[in-house]
Amino acid sequence: MPQLRSCLAIALAACASAPAPPACAQQKTGWVAASWVASWAASPSMQPAFQAAPPDLQPPASAVPEQTLREVVHLSLGGRAVRIRLSNAFGKEPLEVRNARIAVSSGGDATQGGGMPALFRRNAGIEIPAGADVLSDPVAMPVAGNRDLAISFETDGRSGTETVHVTALQTSYTAPGNQAGAASLRAARKIESWPFLTEVEVQPARPAGGAVAAFGDSITDGVHSTADSNRRWPDLLAARLRAAGIELAVANAGISGNRILHDGQGPVGPAFGLNALARMDRDVLALAGVRYLIVLLGINDIGQPGSGGVPADSAVTAAQIETGLAQIVSRAREHGIPVMGATLLPFKGTAYPGYYTAQKETIRESVNAWIRAPGNFDAVADFDRAVQDPSDPLRMRKEYASADWLHPNDAGMQALASSIPLTFFAR
């Protein structure tokens, strides 16, 4: 979905995403490359329409006037200034946001001193049209990487919570009235999603190499990693980069249940998001300072059809998945962004009936062979081999598998992050 940014911001982002500086340096306008970097991100989807949702899919905030959302996020890279991006991408009505504030989290719903105001063209509020995104003004507030921020704002509730990242694995809060500037919230209720907030950008205090976008599904989203501990593989990759002294942010563009070629289907389909080809502009290319892309997509295209209420007639072939991945690679390269392909993890023995079959395994193996083939990607992270059981390569190693034998546990997430060749980021 196109982003409603100004022409100047679009030009700056395009210049900043170029693989080398000459194109920017030679502009007759004298504009310079954008200095903002996506230190944290969460790709939006929609709430499921039905009411009997499991707790992690329940609407985090009902459509009632004057409620405060306090959303806790973990920065991968620090900076001397910060700004936020809010989205009403799937809203059917305008969304009014007021009194936004950015603060360092003190744990739970508490903040250090209530934080600093995030304005919108120097105004305390803004009305976000249906389908649109907005950026706040820069806030001159030093923030550290590997720290939690609390982003608070008041909404009028007219848009409900149609635009939300459902599976946050991070506790945030909602509270009645305007409490955005409060050091702690009165009558706070815990939520496990991120409504409306889709990006936190920082302006690095010293030159940084930009951001790595991790484009994926529930494995990238961190499902079955420990909540409130930042054990998703993109978080662990960010930790590796920090330890190696590589100044890069890591922005998570995963959506649980996401597919390359189909929008979300089945009972919780809206939460699974638009197909990856449709959301790439908004969730990857529009991220501030994105310089590298890692893609882990395709297992849901293989496994979901005929499982969990997803129609069997949405099944696709290996060739169709490969064509979709090739489109992602081509579009990223067009923006000067090198792409690393991650192989699809073993899924034999998964707890979801119909998700695994011998025929589906054949498709996975074909796709993985294509990912590994020279030239299709600029580099490969062999997630399959990183977690497979040596005695049965079609299954995940027991010590890396969660209870559903589809998603890695914390140790498995670490194995994925550790398998990523850091030499890729020297490009």
C-alpha positions as CSV (number, residue, x, y, z in Angstrom):
1,M,0.0,0.0,0.0
2,P,1.6,3.3,-1.0
3,Q,2.8,5.5,1.8
4,L,1.6,9.1,2.1
5,R,5.0,10.7,2.6
6,S,6.0,13.9,1.0
7,C,7.8,14.0,-2.3
8,L,10.9,15.2,-0.5
9,A,10.9,12.3,1.9
10,I,10.4,9.8,-0.9
11,A,13.3,11.3,-2.9
12,L,15.5,11.2,0.2
13,A,14.6,7.5,0.9
14,A,15.3,6.5,-2.7
15,C,18.6,8.3,-2.7
16,A,19.6,6.7,0.7
17,S,18.8,3.2,-0.6
18,A,21.2,3.4,-3.5
19,P,24.1,0.9,-3.4
20,A,26.7,3.6,-3.8
21,P,26.8,7.3,-3.3
22,P,27.4,8.7,-6.8
23,A,23.7,8.9,-7.8
24,C,23.0,10.9,-4.7
25,A,26.1,13.1,-4.9
26,Q,25.4,14.1,-8.5
27,Q,21.8,15.4,-7.9
28,K,21.3,18.9,-9.2
29,T,18.9,19.7,-6.3
30,G,21.6,19.4,-3.7
31,W,19.6,17.0,-1.5
32,V,21.5,14.7,0.6
33,A,20.9,11.1,1.6
34,A,18.4,10.6,4.4
35,S,20.0,9.9,7.8
36,W,17.1,8.1,9.4
37,V,17.3,4.4,10.1
38,A,14.5,1.9,11.1
39,S,15.7,0.7,14.5
40,W,12.4,-1.2,15.2
41,A,9.5,-2.2,13.0
42,A,6.4,-4.3,13.0
43,S,4.4,-5.0,9.8
44,P,0.7,-4.4,10.2
45,S,-2.2,-6.7,9.4
46,M,-5.8,-6.8,10.6
47,Q,-7.7,-8.2,13.5
48,P,-9.6,-11.4,12.8
49,A,-13.3,-10.6,12.4
50,F,-14.6,-13.4,14.7
51,Q,-15.0,-13.0,18.5
52,A,-13.9,-16.5,19.7
53,A,-10.3,-15.7,19.1
54,P,-7.5,-17.0,21.3
55,P,-6.2,-14.5,23.8
56,D,-3.2,-13.4,21.7
57,L,-5.7,-12.5,18.9
58,Q,-8.3,-10.7,20.9
59,P,-8.7,-7.0,20.0
60,P,-6.2,-5.1,22.2
61,A,-8.4,-2.0,22.4
62,S,-12.1,-1.6,21.7
63,A,-13.4,1.3,19.6
64,V,-14.2,3.6,22.5
65,P,-13.3,7.3,22.9
66,E,-10.2,8.5,24.7
67,Q,-8.0,5.6,25.4
68,T,-4.3,5.6,25.8
69,L,-2.0,3.0,24.2
70,R,1.5,2.5,25.6
71,E,3.4,0.2,23.3
72,V,6.8,-1.2,24.4
73,V,9.4,-1.8,21.7
74,H,13.0,-2.9,21.7
75,L,15.5,-0.8,19.7
76,S,18.3,-2.5,17.7
77,L,20.3,0.7,17.1
78,G,20.6,3.9,19.1
79,G,20.7,7.5,18.0
80,R,20.6,11.2,18.9
81,A,17.0,11.7,17.8
82,V,14.0,9.5,17.3
83,R,10.6,9.6,15.4
84,I,7.7,7.3,15.0
85,R,5.6,6.0,12.2
86,L,1.9,5.3,12.8
87,S,-0.4,3.5,10.3
88,N,-4.1,3.4,9.6
89,A,-3.4,1.2,6.6
90,F,-6.4,-1.1,7.1
91,G,-8.7,1.4,8.9
92,K,-12.1,2.2,7.3
93,E,-12.3,5.6,9.0
94,P,-9.8,8.3,9.9
95,L,-7.8,7.7,13.0
96,E,-7.2,10.6,15.4
97,V,-4.0,10.4,17.4
98,R,-3.2,12.9,20.2
99,N,-0.5,13.6,22.8
100,A,2.0,11.1,21.5
101,R,5.1,10.7,23.7
102,I,8.4,8.8,23.5
103,A,9.9,7.6,26.7
104,V,12.5,5.1,28.0
105,S,10.7,2.1,29.5
106,S,11.3,1.4,33.2
107,G,9.6,-2.0,32.9
108,G,5.9,-2.9,32.8
109,D,3.8,0.1,32.1
110,A,6.2,2.5,33.8
111,T,8.4,5.1,32.0
112,Q,11.3,7.3,33.0
113,G,9.7,10.6,33.7
114,G,6.9,10.3,31.2
115,G,9.1,11.0,28.2
116,M,9.1,13.7,25.5
117,P,6.2,14.8,23.2
118,A,6.2,13.5,19.6
119,L,4.5,16.2,17.5
120,F,3.1,16.2,14.0
121,R,4.2,19.4,12.2
122,R,4.4,21.0,15.7
123,N,0.9,19.9,16.5
124,A,0.0,17.7,19.4
125,G,-2.4,15.6,17.3
126,I,-3.1,14.4,13.8
127,E,-5.9,12.8,11.9
128,I,-4.6,9.8,9.8
129,P,-6.8,9.1,6.8
130,A,-8.0,5.6,6.1
131,G,-5.2,3.7,4.4
132,A,-2.5,6.2,5.3
133,D,0.7,6.3,7.4
134,V,2.2,9.4,9.1
135,L,5.6,10.2,10.5
136,S,6.1,12.3,13.7
137,D,8.4,15.3,13.8
138,P,11.9,14.4,15.0
139,V,12.4,14.3,18.8
140,A,15.8,15.4,20.0
141,M,16.2,12.6,22.5
142,P,19.2,10.4,22.7
143,V,18.2,6.7,22.8
144,A,20.4,3.7,23.2
145,G,20.4,0.5,21.2
146,N,19.4,-2.7,22.9
147,R,16.9,-0.8,25.1
148,D,13.2,-0.7,25.4
149,L,11.2,2.4,24.6
150,A,7.5,3.1,25.5
151,I,5.5,4.8,22.8
152,S,2.3,6.3,24.2
153,F,-0.5,8.1,22.5
154,E,-4.2,8.7,22.9
155,T,-6.8,7.7,20.2
156,D,-10.4,8.5,19.8
157,G,-11.3,5.0,18.9
158,R,-13.2,5.8,15.7
159,S,-10.9,3.5,13.6
160,G,-11.1,0.6,16.1
161,T,-8.0,-1.5,15.9
162,E,-8.1,-2.7,12.3
163,T,-4.5,-1.9,11.8
164,V,-2.4,-3.9,14.2
165,H,0.6,-6.2,14.4
166,V,-1.1,-9.1,16.1
167,T,1.7,-11.3,17.4
168,A,4.0,-8.9,19.3
169,L,5.5,-11.3,21.9
170,Q,5.9,-8.1,23.9
171,T,3.6,-6.8,26.6
172,S,2.1,-3.4,26.0
173,Y,-0.8,-1.6,27.6
174,T,-4.0,0.2,27.1
175,A,-5.7,2.5,29.7
176,P,-8.7,4.8,29.8
177,G,-8.5,8.5,29.0
178,N,-5.4,10.5,28.2
179,Q,-2.5,9.1,30.3
180,A,0.2,9.3,27.6
181,G,2.4,11.5,29.7
182,A,2.0,9.6,32.9
183,A,5.0,7.8,34.4
184,S,2.7,4.8,35.1
185,L,-0.8,4.0,34.0
186,R,-4.0,3.9,36.0
187,A,-6.3,0.9,35.3
188,A,-3.9,-0.4,32.7
189,R,-4.7,-3.6,30.8
190,K,-2.1,-5.7,29.2
191,I,-2.1,-6.4,25.5
192,E,0.1,-8.6,23.4
193,S,0.0,-6.7,20.1
194,W,1.1,-3.4,18.6
195,P,-1.8,-1.4,17.3
196,F,-1.1,1.4,14.8
197,L,2.7,1.7,15.6
198,T,4.7,0.3,12.7
199,E,8.2,1.9,12.9
200,V,10.6,3.7,15.3
201,E,13.3,5.5,13.4
202,V,16.6,6.8,14.9
203,Q,19.1,9.3,13.6
204,P,22.4,7.7,14.5
205,A,24.9,9.8,16.4
206,R,27.7,8.5,14.1
207,P,27.6,7.1,10.6
208,A,25.7,3.8,10.4
209,G,25.3,1.3,7.6
210,G,21.5,1.5,7.7
211,A,19.0,-1.3,8.4
212,V,18.6,-4.9,7.7
213,A,15.0,-5.9,6.9
214,A,13.9,-9.4,7.9
215,F,11.0,-10.3,5.6
216,G,9.1,-13.3,6.7
217,D,6.3,-15.2,8.4
218,S,5.7,-16.5,12.0
219,I,9.3,-17.8,12.3
220,T,10.6,-14.3,11.7
221,D,7.8,-12.9,13.9
222,G,9.2,-15.1,16.7
223,V,6.3,-17.4,17.4
224,H,7.2,-19.8,20.3
225,S,10.2,-17.8,21.4
226,T,10.0,-16.5,24.9
227,A,7.8,-13.4,25.2
228,D,9.2,-10.1,26.5
229,S,12.8,-11.4,26.0
230,N,13.6,-10.4,22.4
231,R,14.6,-13.9,21.4
232,R,13.3,-13.7,17.8
233,W,16.1,-14.5,15.3
234,P,16.1,-10.9,14.0
235,D,16.7,-9.7,17.6
236,L,19.5,-12.2,18.0
237,L,21.0,-11.2,14.7
238,A,21.0,-7.6,15.9
239,A,22.9,-8.8,19.0
240,R,25.5,-10.5,16.8
241,L,26.0,-7.3,14.7
242,R,26.5,-5.3,17.9
243,A,29.0,-7.8,19.2
244,A,30.9,-7.6,15.9
245,G,30.9,-3.8,15.9
246,I,28.7,-3.6,12.8
247,E,26.6,-0.5,12.9
248,L,23.4,-1.8,11.5
249,A,19.8,-1.8,12.7
250,V,17.6,-4.9,12.2
251,A,13.9,-4.2,11.4
252,N,11.5,-7.1,11.7
253,A,9.1,-7.3,8.7
254,G,7.6,-10.7,9.7
255,I,3.8,-11.4,9.9
256,S,2.6,-14.7,11.4
257,G,0.9,-16.9,8.8
258,N,2.1,-14.8,5.9
259,R,2.4,-16.2,2.4
260,I,4.1,-15.0,-0.7
261,L,1.3,-15.5,-3.2
262,H,-2.0,-15.4,-1.2
263,D,-3.5,-13.0,1.3
264,G,-4.3,-14.6,4.7
265,Q,-7.0,-17.2,4.5
266,G,-9.0,-19.3,7.0
267,P,-10.6,-18.3,10.3
268,V,-7.7,-16.0,11.3
269,G,-6.9,-15.0,7.8
270,P,-6.9,-11.2,8.3
271,A,-4.2,-11.5,10.9
272,F,-2.0,-13.3,8.4
273,G,-1.7,-10.1,6.3
274,L,-1.6,-9.3,2.6
275,N,0.6,-11.5,0.5
276,A,4.3,-10.7,0.6
277,L,4.4,-9.3,-2.9
278,A,1.6,-6.9,-2.1
279,R,3.1,-5.7,1.2
280,M,6.7,-5.4,0.1
281,D,6.6,-1.7,-0.7
282,R,5.1,-0.7,2.6
283,D,6.8,-3.2,4.9
284,V,10.3,-3.3,3.4
285,L,11.1,-0.7,0.8
286,A,9.5,2.1,2.8
287,L,11.6,1.4,5.9
288,A,14.0,4.1,6.7
289,G,17.6,3.4,5.6
290,V,17.0,-0.2,4.6
291,R,20.3,-1.5,3.0
292,Y,20.0,-5.3,3.2
293,L,17.2,-7.7,3.0
294,I,16.9,-11.3,4.4
295,V,13.9,-13.3,3.1
296,L,12.4,-16.3,4.9
297,L,9.1,-17.0,3.1
298,G,7.3,-19.9,1.5
299,I,6.6,-22.5,4.1
300,N,3.0,-21.3,4.6
301,D,2.5,-21.3,0.8
302,I,3.4,-25.0,1.1
303,G,1.8,-26.1,4.4
304,Q,-1.4,-24.0,4.9
305,P,-3.5,-25.2,1.9
306,G,-5.8,-27.9,3.3
307,S,-4.8,-27.2,6.9
308,G,-6.5,-25.1,9.6
309,G,-9.5,-24.1,7.5
310,V,-7.3,-22.8,4.6
311,P,-8.8,-23.9,1.2
312,A,-6.9,-26.8,-0.4
313,D,-7.4,-25.2,-3.8
314,S,-5.0,-22.4,-2.8
315,A,-2.1,-24.9,-3.2
316,V,0.9,-23.7,-5.3
317,T,3.8,-25.4,-7.0
318,A,7.5,-25.0,-6.3
319,A,7.9,-23.1,-9.5
320,Q,5.2,-20.6,-8.4
321,I,6.9,-20.0,-5.0
322,E,10.3,-19.6,-6.8
323,T,8.8,-17.1,-9.2
324,G,7.4,-15.1,-6.2
325,L,10.8,-15.1,-4.4
326,A,12.5,-14.0,-7.7
327,Q,10.1,-11.1,-7.8
328,I,11.1,-10.1,-4.3
329,V,14.8,-10.3,-5.2
330,S,14.3,-8.3,-8.4
331,R,12.4,-5.5,-6.8
332,A,14.9,-5.2,-4.0
333,R,17.9,-5.2,-6.4
334,E,16.1,-2.4,-8.3
335,H,16.5,-0.3,-5.2
336,G,20.2,-1.3,-4.8
337,I,19.4,-3.7,-1.9
338,P,21.3,-7.0,-1.9
339,V,19.1,-10.0,-0.8
340,M,19.9,-13.0,1.3
341,G,17.7,-16.0,0.9
342,A,17.0,-18.2,3.9
343,T,16.1,-21.8,3.3
344,L,12.9,-23.2,4.6
345,L,13.1,-25.1,7.9
346,P,12.2,-28.8,8.3
347,F,8.6,-29.4,9.2
348,K,7.9,-33.1,9.3
349,G,6.1,-34.0,12.5
350,T,4.4,-30.7,12.9
351,A,1.4,-30.7,15.2
352,Y,-0.9,-29.0,12.7
353,P,-3.0,-31.7,10.9
354,G,-2.6,-31.5,7.1
355,Y,0.2,-29.0,7.2
356,Y,2.9,-31.6,6.4
357,T,2.6,-34.3,3.7
358,A,5.2,-36.1,1.7
359,Q,4.1,-34.2,-1.4
360,K,4.5,-30.9,0.4
361,E,8.0,-32.0,1.6
362,T,9.0,-32.5,-2.1
363,I,8.0,-28.9,-2.8
364,R,10.0,-27.6,0.2
365,E,13.1,-29.5,-1.0
366,S,12.7,-28.1,-4.5
367,V,12.4,-24.5,-3.2
368,N,15.4,-24.9,-1.0
369,A,17.5,-26.2,-3.9
370,W,16.5,-23.1,-5.8
371,I,17.3,-20.8,-2.9
372,R,20.8,-22.4,-2.7
373,A,21.5,-22.2,-6.4
374,P,24.1,-19.5,-7.3
375,G,22.7,-16.3,-8.6
376,N,19.1,-16.5,-7.4
377,F,20.1,-14.6,-4.2
378,D,23.1,-12.6,-3.3
379,A,23.8,-14.8,-0.3
380,V,22.2,-17.7,1.5
381,A,21.5,-18.4,5.2
382,D,20.9,-22.1,5.3
383,F,18.3,-22.2,8.1
384,D,17.3,-25.7,7.0
385,R,20.7,-27.2,7.7
386,A,21.2,-25.1,10.8
387,V,18.3,-26.8,12.7
388,Q,17.7,-30.1,11.0
389,D,18.1,-33.4,12.9
390,P,21.2,-35.2,11.5
391,S,19.5,-38.5,12.0
392,D,16.3,-37.4,10.2
393,P,17.0,-34.2,8.1
394,L,13.2,-33.8,7.4
395,R,12.7,-33.0,11.1
396,M,13.9,-30.3,13.3
397,R,16.4,-31.2,16.1
398,K,14.6,-31.9,19.3
399,E,16.6,-29.3,21.2
400,Y,15.7,-26.6,18.7
401,A,12.0,-27.4,18.3
402,S,9.0,-25.9,20.1
403,A,6.0,-28.0,21.0
404,D,4.5,-27.7,17.5
405,W,7.6,-28.9,15.7
406,L,7.2,-26.1,13.2
407,H,8.6,-23.1,15.0
408,P,12.0,-23.1,16.7
409,N,12.3,-22.5,20.4
410,D,14.8,-19.9,21.8
411,A,17.8,-22.2,21.1
412,G,16.5,-22.8,17.6
413,M,16.1,-19.1,17.0
414,Q,19.8,-18.6,18.2
415,A,20.8,-21.4,15.7
416,L,19.1,-19.5,12.9
417,A,20.8,-16.2,13.8
418,S,24.2,-17.8,14.2
419,S,23.9,-19.4,10.7
420,I,23.7,-16.0,9.0
421,P,27.1,-15.1,7.3
422,L,28.1,-11.6,8.6
423,T,30.3,-11.2,5.5
424,F,27.1,-10.4,3.6
425,F,26.9,-7.0,5.4
426,A,30.3,-5.9,4.1
427,R,28.7,-5.3,0.7
